[in-house]
Amino acid sequence: MNTPIRVIVTGGAGFIGVHTVGRLIGEGFGVLVIDDLRHACGEPLPSNAELEAADLGSAAAAHAVARFRPDAILHLAAQGGVSRSVRDPAGDALSNVVGTVSMLKASADAGCSRFVLASSGGAIYGRAQRLPTPERSTPKPLSPYGAAKLAAEGYLGMFARTFGLRTLALRYSNVYGPFQDGSGEAGVVAITCERLLSSRRPEIRGDGLQTRDFVFVADVADANVRALRSSAVGAMNIGTGVANSVRSVVDELVAAAGYVGPIDFVQGRPGEVRDTALDTRRAATVLQWRDPTQLRKGLRQTFTSFQERARRGTVRATAMTDGAEATPGRGSREGSG
């Protein structure tokens, strides 16, 4: 497969999108971002990245794809949040399934040859019998969010078979890092940083012993770029393979903040998985994607970034987020898992 030159990134103004677009521009790609900007992360896009402010299902978005004629599409945009999907499964399907199908159809019509989807390893596998969980495990999602991502992957396979698209679903674990939204249902890392910096007590949902595979956003951006350049198809896990408890993550951020005080424990969310960790050997072999950022280092970098944004008074968007920790918005992805 030839390296794509022109890439569309849906949700490119979001948390993962901004990091990825920066990488793509830095490596010489031509980039068009399609984003409705309702859940942008607040950081500016590179000046030489084009922007189409449009909903994914709109005629404007389809026309933008036809005009730009991309070699590849990286589909990050989604509506995220396990709890949100439980409250409104139909709305979740409209954003995460219909929105994906709209982009797939626009891709096929424009002659695009490569489509990479941001999927969810944490939400799709459900109560996996094996940890770390390999891609061959049978998906058994516990939430509408996970079911919608699995359905979207089904459409990827259909468009590959029928229209010849080379499609790949990247099943992210719990993504965290600078620029993530820390309000609403966002990831535990971002929420804890926001609470600590606004003089509120840290909060843990459930007993804090539930485990997650936390992967740093810069590593995810690197995986995205490698995936666009590769000819890999099917599904691929993007995580660290290491399960860390939510309590240990909160404790690390508390230490970084120098906070001394109580931690509040509140009721967990329905539809969340107890333990997740992803087997990433396929990504290591196929994409040469290895040596993810060590968790303590990534958490410290993230907290420092939140401190700097707080000093600048950066306005944050309203959150929409992923399977227990973090997820997307319809135009801007906030994280996933």
N, C-alpha and C positions, 0 to 999 in steps of 0.2 A: 504493500500500500504506500502511495506517495504521501509525504507529509502534507497535511492540509495547510493552505496559505490563508484562507478566509474562513473565519470561525464566528458563528453566532453563539452568544451566551445568553440564555434566558435567565432572568433573575440575577443578572450580572451586577446590579447595584446593591445586592444583599451581602450578607456577611461572608459566605464562601465565595460569592461571585466577585466581589471587589479584589480579594486576594488572588483569585484565578485570572481575572482580566489583567491585573498588573503583571503577572507572570507571562501571559501570552503576548502582551504588548512589548515587554522587555525582550522577548525572544523573536520579535519580528513578524508576528502574525497580524493580519488585518482583522479587527474585531468590531462586530456590531452587537450591542447589548439591547435586548428587548426586555423591558421591565415596566410595570405599571407604577412603580415608585411609591406605592402605598406602604411598603415595608423596607425601604432602603435603609442601609446601615448607618448612613450619615457621613461616610467617607467619600470624597470625590473620586470619580473615575479618571483614568489618565486622559489628558486632553485630546489625544489622537485616537481614542476609542469612540466610535459612533454610538449614538443612543436613540432608540425608538421608544418613546413613552407610550405603551399600549398594553391592553389586556391580551393575554395569549390567544383567546378565542375570537378576537376581533378581526375584521377585514384589514385593519391597519397593520396588524402583526403579520398576517399572511402576505400582504403586499410588500412589507419590508423584507421578508424572506425571499420573495420572488425577485425583488430589486437587487438585493445583496448577492444572491446566488452563492451561498456558502459551500465550501468543501466539506465542512463539518458543523454540527450543532451540538453544543453542550447544554443539556436541559437541566438547569438547576432550579428553576422556578417551581413552586408548589405551595400549597397551604399546609402548614405543619401543625403538629400538636396532637398527641394521642387523646388528651382530654377533649380538645375541641372536636376531634373526629367522632368521639363517642356522643357528644352533645348534638352534633349535626352531621351524621354520616352521609346524607345526600349531598350536602354542600361540600364535604370533603371529596366525595367522588367526582363532583362537578369540576373542582379545581385540579385534583391530582390525576384523574383518569381522562376526563374530557379535554382538559388543557394539554395533556401529553399527546393525545390522539390528534388534536388540532395541529400541534407542531410536527408530528410525524407526517401528517398529510401534506403540510406546507413543504416539508423537506423533500418528500417524494416528488411533488409538483415542480420544485425548483431544481431537480436533478442533483440534490445533495447526496453524497455517497456514504457519509459517516454520521452516526447519531449516538451520543453517549448520554445516558440517563443517570441522574442522581437518585439512587434508590436507598433502601434502608435495611441494613443488616440486623439491627436490633429489633425492629418492628416486624419484619417478615418472618423470621424463624420461630418466633413465639417461645414456648418453653422447650428450648432445644435440649435433646438428650445428651448431646456431646458439646463440650466446651474445651478449647475454642471450636466454634462451629464452622465446618467447611461448606462450600457452595453446594455440594451434592446433597446436603441435608434437605429433607422435605419441608417446604415452608408451611407453617401453621400459625398465621398471624392471629393475635388476640384482640386487635383493634381495627376499626374501619380504616385508620391511616395505613396500617400494615397491609390490609386487604387491598386498598387502592394502589399501593405501590406494587403489589404482586400482580394486580390486574394490568397496570401500566407495563410491567415487564412482559406480560402475555401479548400485548399489542406490539411491543418491540419485536418479538419473535415472528408475529404475523407479517409485519412490514418487511422484515428481513426475507421471509420466504416468498412473499408475493411481489414486492417491489424492488428487491435486491439491495436494500439498505444494509450496511454493515453496522450492526447495533450491539451495544455493550451497556449493561446495567452495573454501575458501581454501587455496591451495597455498603454504604458508610456505616461505621459505628457511631459513637457519640462525639460529634465534632465540637471543639471548643477553641477559643482563642480571641485575639484582639478584634474589636469591632462587632462582636456578637451582642445582640440585644439582651439586656438584663431585666426587662420588665415582663409582665404577663406570665406566659407559660414557657419562657425561654429555658435554656439549659441551666443546670445547677451551678456551673462555674460562673456564668454571666450573672445569674441572679444573686449569687453570694457576693461577688465583687460589688455589684450595685448596692446591696444592702449594707455591706461593710463601709462603703464610701459615703453612704447617706446616714450613718449613725443609727442604723437599725440592726436588730439582732439577726445573726445568720439563721436560716430556716432549713430544716431537713424534712422532706416528705417520707413518711414511713419510719422504720427504725434506723435507717442509715446504713444497714448492713447489706442492702441490695448492691449488686456490683454492675459496673459498666466498663466498657472498653472505650476509654477516652483517647481520641486521636486529635492531634494539633492541626489547626486549620492550614498552616503553611505546608504541612505534609500532604493534606488533602488536595490543595492546589497543585502540588507537584504531581500527584497521582492523576489528576484531571488532565494535565498537559500531556503526560506520558500516554494516557488512554487515547487521547485524540490523535496522537502520532502512531499508535499501534494499530494492528489489524485484528486484535483480540475481539471475540464475540461472546455472547452468552451473559453470564453473571460473574462478578468478581468482588470479593470482599476487600474493603479498605478500612483497616483498623490497626491495632497493635498486637492483638492476640493475648493481651494481658487484662485480666479483670481486676478492677480496683473498687473498693467500697465507696459509696457516696460520702460516708462519714470521713474517710481518710482524705478525700478531696477537699471537703469543707475545712477539715483541720489544717490542711496545708495552706489554704487561703487565709484562714484565721491567723496563722503564724506569720504569713507575709504581711498582713495588715497590722500586726502587733495588737490585735484585739484581745481583751481580757474581759470575759463576761459569759453569760449563758447562751446556749443554742436552743432555739425553739424547734420542737418536733410537732409536725402536723400530719393529718391523715394523708395517706398515699392516694394516687389517682387511679381510677379504674382503667383496666386495659393495659397496664404497664407490665412489662416482663420483669421477673425477679433478678435474673442474672444473665448477662450477655458478655461474650467475647468472641471475636471472629478469627478464624484461621485465614491468614493472609499469604500462605505459601504460593498461591497462584499469582498474586500480584508481584511477589518477589521474583518469581521465575519468568513470567511473561513480560512484565513492565520494568523489571530490574528496580523495583520500588522497595527499598530496604531501609533499615535503621531509622525508624520514626523517632521523633523528639521525645526524650525522656519526660515523664509526666511532671515531675517536680520542676524541671526547667521550664516546661511549657506553661505551667500554672503561674510561676513567678513572672514570666514575660507577659502573660495575660493580665495579671493584677497590675503590673506596672503600666501597661497600656491603658487600663481603665482609670488609673490615677491621673495619667497625663490628659486623658479626655475630660475628666472631671475638672481639672485645672483650667482647661480651655473653654469649659462650658459647652461642649459639643452637645447638640440636640440629638436625642435618641428617638428612633421610631417606635411605634407601638409594636409589641412583640406578637409573633404568631408561632409558635414552635412545636421539637422532636421527641420521639418515643421516650419518654421519661426525662430526657435532658434537653433536647434542642431540636428545632425543625424550621421549616420555611414559611414564607408568605406567598401569596399567589404570584407576585412578581419577583420577590426577592427571597432567596433561601436563607434561613437563619441557622441552619445546622441540622443534623440528622442522626438517626441511630435505630 
